[in-house]
């Protein structure tokens, strides 16, 4: 089972869960992913120990996709 989570003040919230074989769940996850990006979230996936990659399309085969807000500062 793959998960799309949003980092928030509670720690994290599960936004969507899917398996590649469940078409309607994949479609719902893609729609949720797009809605979160439209609200200003960034999405990242793990690429191994200490490595992450920002993604702009939901990788259906990823086990975990993390949404987060940009880091404030300047």
DODREN-331308 format. One line per field, with one value per atom (N, C-alpha, C, O): residue number from 1; residue in three letters; atom name; x negated, y negated, z. Coordinates in Angstrom, 1 decimal, padded with zeros to 4 digits. Each point is the difference from the previous one (the first is absolute). Example, Ala and Ser with C-alpha at 12.3 -4.5 7.8 and 13.67 -1.06 7.14 Angstrom:
2
pos = (1 / 1 / 1 / 1 / 2 / 2 / 2 / 2)
code = (ALA / ALA / ALA / ALA / SER / SER / SER / SER)
site = (N / CA / C / O / N / CA / C / O)
c1 = (-013.2 / 000.9 / -000.9 / -001.0 / 001.4 / -000.9 / 000.8 / -000.5)
c2 = (005.7 / -001.2 / -001.2 / 000.0 / -001.1 / -001.1 / -001.1 / -001.1)
c3 = (007.8 / 000.0 / 000.0 / 000.7 / -001.4 / 000.0 / 000.8 / 000.1)
END
This chain:
74
pos = (1 / 1 / 1 / 1 / 2 / 2 / 2 / 2 / 3 / 3 / 3 / 3 / 4 / 4 / 4 / 4 / 5 / 5 / 5 / 5 / 6 / 6 / 6 / 6 / 7 / 7 / 7 / 7 / 8 / 8 / 8 / 8 / 9 / 9 / 9 / 9 / 10 / 10 / 10 / 10 / 11 / 11 / 11 / 11 / 12 / 12 / 12 / 12 / 13 / 13 / 13 / 13 / 14 / 14 / 14 / 14 / 15 / 15 / 15 / 15 / 16 / 16 / 16 / 16 / 17 / 17 / 17 / 17 / 18 / 18 / 18 / 18 / 19 / 19 / 19 / 19 / 20 / 20 / 20 / 20 / 21 / 21 / 21 / 21 / 22 / 22 / 22 / 22 / 23 / 23 / 23 / 23 / 24 / 24 / 24 / 24 / 25 / 25 / 25 / 25 / 26 / 26 / 26 / 26 / 27 / 27 / 27 / 27 / 28 / 28 / 28 / 28 / 29 / 29 / 29 / 29 / 30 / 30 / 30 / 30 / 31 / 31 / 31 / 31 / 32 / 32 / 32 / 32 / 33 / 33 / 33 / 33 / 34 / 34 / 34 / 34 / 35 / 35 / 35 / 35 / 36 / 36 / 36 / 36 / 37 / 37 / 37 / 37 / 38 / 38 / 38 / 38 / 39 / 39 / 39 / 39 / 40 / 40 / 40 / 40 / 41 / 41 / 41 / 41 / 42 / 42 / 42 / 42 / 43 / 43 / 43 / 43 / 44 / 44 / 44 / 44 / 45 / 45 / 45 / 45 / 46 / 46 / 46 / 46 / 47 / 47 / 47 / 47 / 48 / 48 / 48 / 48 / 49 / 49 / 49 / 49 / 50 / 50 / 50 / 50 / 51 / 51 / 51 / 51 / 52 / 52 / 52 / 52 / 53 / 53 / 53 / 53 / 54 / 54 / 54 / 54 / 55 / 55 / 55 / 55 / 56 / 56 / 56 / 56 / 57 / 57 / 57 / 57 / 58 / 58 / 58 / 58 / 59 / 59 / 59 / 59 / 60 / 60 / 60 / 60 / 61 / 61 / 61 / 61 / 62 / 62 / 62 / 62 / 63 / 63 / 63 / 63 / 64 / 64 / 64 / 64 / 65 / 65 / 65 / 65 / 66 / 66 / 66 / 66 / 67 / 67 / 67 / 67 / 68 / 68 / 68 / 68 / 69 / 69 / 69 / 69 / 70 / 70 / 70 / 70 / 71 / 71 / 71 / 71 / 72 / 72 / 72 / 72 / 73 / 73 / 73 / 73 / 74 / 74 / 74 / 74)
code = (UNK / UNK / UNK / UNK / UNK / UNK / UNK / UNK / UNK / UNK / UNK / UNK / UNK / UNK / UNK / UNK / UNK / UNK / UNK / UNK / UNK / UNK / UNK / UNK / UNK / UNK / UNK / UNK / UNK / UNK / UNK / UNK / UNK / UNK / UNK / UNK / UNK / UNK / UNK / UNK / UNK / UNK / UNK / UNK / UNK / UNK / UNK / UNK / UNK / UNK / UNK / UNK / UNK / UNK / UNK / UNK / UNK / UNK / UNK / UNK / UNK / UNK / UNK / UNK / UNK / UNK / UNK / UNK / UNK / UNK / UNK / UNK / UNK / UNK / UNK / UNK / UNK / UNK / UNK / UNK / UNK / UNK / UNK / UNK / UNK / UNK / UNK / UNK / UNK / UNK / UNK / UNK / UNK / UNK / UNK / UNK / UNK / UNK / UNK / UNK / UNK / UNK / UNK / UNK / UNK / UNK / UNK / UNK / UNK / UNK / UNK / UNK / UNK / UNK / UNK / UNK / UNK / UNK / UNK / UNK / UNK / UNK / UNK / UNK / UNK / UNK / UNK / UNK / UNK / UNK / UNK / UNK / UNK / UNK / UNK / UNK / UNK / UNK / UNK / UNK / UNK / UNK / UNK / UNK / UNK / UNK / UNK / UNK / UNK / UNK / UNK / UNK / UNK / UNK / UNK / UNK / UNK / UNK / UNK / UNK / UNK / UNK / UNK / UNK / UNK / UNK / UNK / UNK / UNK / UNK / UNK / UNK / UNK / UNK / UNK / UNK / UNK / UNK / UNK / UNK / UNK / UNK / UNK / UNK / UNK / UNK / UNK / UNK / UNK / UNK / UNK / UNK / UNK / UNK / UNK / UNK / UNK / UNK / UNK / UNK / UNK / UNK / UNK / UNK / UNK / UNK / UNK / UNK / UNK / UNK / UNK / UNK / UNK / UNK / UNK / UNK / UNK / UNK / UNK / UNK / UNK / UNK / UNK / UNK / UNK / UNK / UNK / UNK / UNK / UNK / UNK / UNK / UNK / UNK / UNK / UNK / UNK / UNK / UNK / UNK / UNK / UNK / UNK / UNK / UNK / UNK / UNK / UNK / UNK / UNK / UNK / UNK / UNK / UNK / UNK / UNK / UNK / UNK / UNK / UNK / UNK / UNK / UNK / UNK / UNK / UNK / UNK / UNK / UNK / UNK / UNK / UNK / UNK / UNK / UNK / UNK / UNK / UNK / UNK / UNK / UNK / UNK / UNK / UNK / UNK / UNK / UNK / UNK / UNK / UNK / UNK / UNK / UNK / UNK / UNK / UNK)
site = (N / CA / C / O / N / CA / C / O / N / CA / C / O / N / CA / C / O / N / CA / C / O / N / CA / C / O / N / CA / C / O / N / CA / C / O / N / CA / C / O / N / CA / C / O / N / CA / C / O / N / CA / C / O / N / CA / C / O / N / CA / C / O / N / CA / C / O / N / CA / C / O / N / CA / C / O / N / CA / C / O / N / CA / C / O / N / CA / C / O / N / CA / C / O / N / CA / C / O / N / CA / C / O / N / CA / C / O / N / CA / C / O / N / CA / C / O / N / CA / C / O / N / CA / C / O / N / CA / C / O / N / CA / C / O / N / CA / C / O / N / CA / C / O / N / CA / C / O / N / CA / C / O / N / CA / C / O / N / CA / C / O / N / CA / C / O / N / CA / C / O / N / CA / C / O / N / CA / C / O / N / CA / C / O / N / CA / C / O / N / CA / C / O / N / CA / C / O / N / CA / C / O / N / CA / C / O / N / CA / C / O / N / CA / C / O / N / CA / C / O / N / CA / C / O / N / CA / C / O / N / CA / C / O / N / CA / C / O / N / CA / C / O / N / CA / C / O / N / CA / C / O / N / CA / C / O / N / CA / C / O / N / CA / C / O / N / CA / C / O / N / CA / C / O / N / CA / C / O / N / CA / C / O / N / CA / C / O / N / CA / C / O / N / CA / C / O / N / CA / C / O / N / CA / C / O / N / CA / C / O / N / CA / C / O / N / CA / C / O / N / CA / C / O / N / CA / C / O / N / CA / C / O)
c1 = (-000.8 / 000.8 / -000.9 / -000.9 / 001.2 / -000.8 / 000.8 / 001.2 / -001.9 / 000.6 / -000.5 / -001.1 / 002.1 / -000.3 / 000.3 / 001.1 / -002.2 / 000.2 / -000.4 / -000.8 / 001.5 / -000.3 / -000.5 / 000.6 / -001.8 / -000.6 / 000.7 / 000.2 / 000.3 / 000.8 / -000.3 / -000.9 / 001.7 / -000.2 / 000.3 / -000.4 / 001.1 / 000.2 / -001.1 / 000.1 / -001.0 / -001.1 / 000.2 / -000.8 / 001.9 / 000.3 / 001.4 / 000.6 / 000.0 / 001.4 / -000.1 / -000.6 / 001.2 / 000.1 / 001.1 / 001.1 / -001.6 / 000.9 / 000.6 / 001.2 / -002.0 / 000.5 / -000.8 / -001.1 / 001.8 / -000.7 / 000.5 / 001.1 / -002.0 / 000.3 / -000.9 / -001.1 / 001.5 / -000.8 / 000.1 / 001.0 / -002.1 / -000.1 / 001.2 / 000.4 / 000.1 / 001.1 / 001.4 / 000.9 / -000.8 / 001.3 / 000.1 / -000.3 / 000.9 / 000.1 / 000.7 / -000.5 / 001.7 / 000.7 / -000.8 / 000.0 / -000.7 / -000.8 / -001.2 / -000.4 / -000.2 / -001.1 / 000.5 / -000.7 / 001.8 / 000.6 / 000.3 / -000.3 / 000.8 / 000.3 / -001.3 / -000.1 / -001.0 / -001.2 / -000.7 / -000.5 / 000.6 / -000.5 / 000.7 / -000.6 / 001.9 / 000.8 / -000.4 / -000.1 / 000.0 / -000.4 / -001.4 / -000.2 / -000.7 / -001.4 / 000.0 / -000.6 / 001.4 / 000.0 / 000.6 / -000.5 / 001.6 / 000.6 / -001.0 / 000.0 / -000.8 / -000.9 / -001.1 / -000.4 / -000.1 / -001.0 / 000.6 / -000.7 / 002.0 / 000.6 / 000.1 / 000.2 / -000.2 / 000.1 / -001.4 / -000.1 / -000.9 / -001.4 / -000.9 / -001.1 / 001.6 / -000.9 / -001.0 / 000.2 / -001.3 / -001.0 / 000.1 / 000.4 / -000.7 / 000.0 / -001.4 / -000.7 / 000.4 / -001.4 / 000.2 / 000.9 / -001.8 / -000.1 / -001.5 / -000.9 / 000.8 / -001.4 / -000.7 / 000.6 / -001.9 / -000.9 / -001.1 / -001.1 / 001.4 / -001.1 / -000.4 / 000.6 / -001.5 / -000.5 / -000.4 / -001.0 / 001.8 / -000.4 / 000.3 / -000.4 / 001.0 / 000.3 / 001.5 / 000.7 / -000.3 / 001.4 / 000.1 / -001.0 / 002.1 / 000.2 / 001.3 / 001.0 / -000.9 / 001.2 / 000.7 / -000.6 / 001.9 / 000.8 / 001.1 / 000.6 / -000.2 / 001.1 / 001.2 / 001.1 / -001.3 / 001.0 / 000.0 / -001.1 / 002.2 / 000.1 / -000.6 / 000.4 / -001.5 / -000.6 / 000.8 / -000.1 / 000.8 / 001.0 / -000.7 / 000.6 / -001.9 / -000.7 / -000.7 / -000.6 / 000.6 / -000.7 / 000.8 / 001.3 / -002.0 / 000.8 / 000.4 / 001.0 / -001.7 / 000.3 / -000.3 / -001.2 / 002.1 / -000.2 / 000.4 / 001.0 / -002.0 / 000.2 / 000.2 / -000.7 / 001.8 / 000.3 / -000.4 / 000.2 / -000.8 / -000.5 / 000.1 / 000.0 / 000.1 / 000.0 / -001.5 / -000.9 / 000.7 / -001.3 / -000.6 / 000.8 / -002.1 / -000.6 / -000.1 / -000.4 / 000.9 / 000.0 / -001.4 / -000.8 / 000.6 / -001.3 / -000.5 / 000.7 / -001.9 / -000.5 / -001.3 / -000.5)
c2 = (001.2 / -001.2 / -001.2 / -000.2 / -000.7 / -001.3 / -001.1 / 000.1 / -001.1 / -001.0 / -001.4 / -000.2 / -000.7 / -001.4 / -000.7 / 000.0 / -000.6 / -000.7 / -001.4 / -000.4 / -000.5 / -001.4 / -000.3 / 000.3 / -000.8 / -000.4 / -001.3 / -001.0 / 001.1 / -001.1 / -000.2 / 000.7 / -001.5 / -000.2 / 001.2 / 000.0 / 001.0 / 001.2 / 001.0 / 001.1 / -001.4 / 001.0 / 000.3 / -000.4 / 001.2 / 000.2 / 000.5 / 000.5 / -000.8 / 000.5 / 000.8 / -000.4 / 001.6 / 000.8 / -000.7 / -000.1 / -000.2 / -000.6 / 001.0 / -000.1 / 001.2 / 001.0 / 001.3 / -000.1 / 001.2 / 001.3 / 000.7 / -000.1 / 000.9 / 000.7 / 001.2 / 000.1 / 000.8 / 001.0 / -000.2 / -000.5 / 000.8 / -000.2 / 000.8 / -000.5 / 001.5 / 000.8 / -000.6 / 000.4 / -001.3 / -000.6 / -001.4 / -001.0 / 001.1 / -001.2 / -001.1 / -001.2 / 001.4 / -001.2 / -000.6 / -001.2 / 002.0 / -000.5 / -000.8 / -001.0 / 001.5 / -000.8 / -001.3 / -001.0 / 001.0 / -001.3 / -000.9 / -001.2 / 001.6 / -000.8 / -000.6 / -001.1 / 002.0 / -000.5 / -001.0 / -001.0 / 001.2 / -001.0 / -001.4 / -001.0 / 001.1 / -001.2 / -000.7 / -001.3 / 002.0 / -000.5 / -000.6 / -001.1 / 001.8 / -000.5 / -001.4 / -000.9 / 000.8 / -001.2 / -001.1 / -001.2 / 001.5 / -001.0 / -000.6 / -001.2 / 002.1 / -000.5 / -000.8 / -001.0 / 001.4 / -000.9 / -001.3 / -001.0 / 001.0 / -001.3 / -000.9 / -001.2 / 001.8 / -000.8 / -000.5 / -000.6 / 000.9 / -000.4 / 001.0 / -000.3 / 001.5 / 001.1 / 000.5 / -000.1 / 000.6 / 000.7 / 001.4 / 000.4 / 000.5 / 001.4 / 000.6 / -000.3 / 001.2 / 000.7 / 001.4 / 000.5 / 000.3 / 001.4 / 000.3 / -000.7 / 001.8 / 000.4 / 000.7 / 000.8 / -001.1 / 000.7 / 000.7 / 000.1 / 000.3 / 000.7 / -000.8 / -001.1 / 001.6 / -000.6 / -001.4 / -000.3 / -000.6 / -001.4 / -000.7 / -001.2 / 001.8 / -000.6 / -000.1 / 001.0 / -002.1 / -000.2 / -000.7 / -000.7 / 000.9 / -000.6 / -000.6 / 000.6 / -001.9 / -000.7 / 000.6 / 000.2 / 000.0 / 000.6 / -001.0 / -000.6 / 000.5 / -000.8 / 000.8 / -000.5 / 001.8 / 001.0 / 001.1 / 000.4 / 000.1 / 001.1 / 001.3 / 000.5 / -000.1 / 001.3 / 001.2 / 000.3 / 000.3 / 001.0 / 001.2 / 000.6 / -000.3 / 001.1 / -000.4 / 000.9 / -002.1 / -000.4 / 000.4 / 000.0 / 000.5 / 000.5 / -001.2 / 000.1 / -001.2 / -001.2 / -001.2 / -000.2 / -000.7 / -001.4 / -001.0 / 000.1 / -001.0 / -000.9 / -001.4 / -000.5 / -000.2 / -001.4 / -000.9 / 000.4 / -001.5 / -000.9 / -001.4 / -000.2 / -000.8 / -001.4 / -000.4 / 000.6 / -001.7 / -000.5 / -000.5 / -000.4 / 000.5 / -000.5 / -001.5 / -000.6 / -000.1 / -001.4 / -000.5 / 000.7 / -001.9 / -000.6 / -000.8 / -000.2 / -000.3 / -000.7 / -000.6 / -000.7)
c3 = (000.0 / 000.0 / 000.0 / 000.8 / -001.7 / -000.1 / 000.7 / 000.2 / 000.4 / 000.7 / -000.4 / -000.3 / 000.3 / -000.3 / 001.4 / 000.4 / 000.2 / 001.3 / -000.1 / -000.8 / 001.6 / 000.1 / 001.4 / 001.0 / -001.0 / 001.3 / 000.5 / -000.7 / 001.9 / 000.6 / 001.5 / 000.5 / 000.1 / 001.5 / 000.8 / 001.2 / -001.7 / 000.8 / -000.2 / 000.6 / -001.4 / -000.4 / -001.5 / -000.8 / 000.5 / -001.4 / -000.1 / 001.0 / -002.2 / -000.3 / -001.2 / -001.0 / 001.0 / -001.2 / -001.0 / 000.4 / -001.6 / -001.0 / -000.9 / -000.4 / 000.1 / -000.9 / 000.2 / 000.4 / -000.7 / -000.1 / -001.2 / -000.4 / -000.2 / -001.3 / -000.2 / 000.6 / -001.5 / -000.5 / -001.6 / -000.5 / -000.2 / -001.4 / -000.7 / -001.1 / 001.7 / -000.7 / 000.2 / -000.6 / 001.5 / 000.3 / -000.7 / 000.5 / -001.7 / -000.9 / 000.7 / -000.1 / 000.7 / 000.6 / 001.1 / 000.2 / 000.6 / 001.1 / -000.5 / 000.5 / -001.6 / -000.7 / -000.5 / 000.2 / -000.9 / -000.5 / 001.2 / -000.2 / 001.3 / 001.1 / 000.6 / 000.4 / -000.3 / 000.5 / -000.9 / 000.5 / -001.8 / -001.0 / 000.2 / 000.0 / 000.1 / 000.2 / 001.3 / 000.1 / 001.0 / 001.3 / -000.1 / 000.6 / -001.2 / -000.2 / -000.7 / 000.4 / -001.5 / -000.8 / 000.8 / 000.0 / 000.8 / 000.8 / 001.1 / 000.2 / 000.4 / 001.0 / -000.7 / 000.6 / -001.8 / -000.6 / -000.4 / 000.1 / -000.5 / -000.3 / 001.2 / -000.2 / 001.4 / 001.2 / 000.5 / 001.1 / -001.8 / 000.3 / 000.7 / 000.4 / -000.3 / 000.6 / -001.1 / -001.2 / 001.7 / -000.8 / 000.4 / 001.1 / -002.1 / 000.2 / -000.1 / -001.0 / 001.9 / -000.1 / 000.2 / 000.7 / -001.2 / 000.2 / 000.4 / -000.3 / 001.0 / 000.5 / -001.2 / -000.7 / 000.6 / -000.9 / 000.7 / -000.6 / 001.8 / 000.8 / 001.2 / 000.3 / 000.4 / 001.3 / -000.2 / -000.7 / 001.3 / 000.0 / -001.4 / -000.1 / -000.8 / -001.3 / -000.3 / 000.3 / -000.9 / -000.3 / -001.4 / -000.4 / -000.3 / -001.3 / 000.0 / 000.4 / -000.9 / -000.1 / -001.3 / -001.0 / 001.1 / -001.1 / -000.3 / 000.9 / -002.2 / -000.4 / -000.6 / -000.2 / 000.1 / -000.4 / 001.1 / 000.4 / -000.1 / 001.0 / -000.5 / -001.0 / 001.6 / -000.4 / 000.5 / 001.2 / -002.0 / 000.4 / 000.8 / 000.9 / -001.3 / 000.6 / 001.3 / 000.6 / -000.2 / 001.3 / 001.1 / 000.0 / 001.1 / 001.2 / 000.8 / 000.7 / -000.7 / 000.8 / -000.7 / -000.5 / 000.4 / -000.6 / 001.1 / 000.6 / -000.3 / 001.1 / -000.6 / -000.9 / 001.4 / -000.4 / 001.1 / 001.2 / -001.5 / 001.0 / -000.6 / -001.2 / 002.1 / -000.4 / -000.2 / 000.5 / -001.4 / -000.1 / 001.3 / 000.9 / -000.7 / 001.2 / -000.1 / -001.0 / 002.1 / 000.0 / 000.3 / 000.6 / -001.0 / 000.3 / -001.2 / -001.0 / 001.1 / -001.1 / 000.2 / -000.8)
END
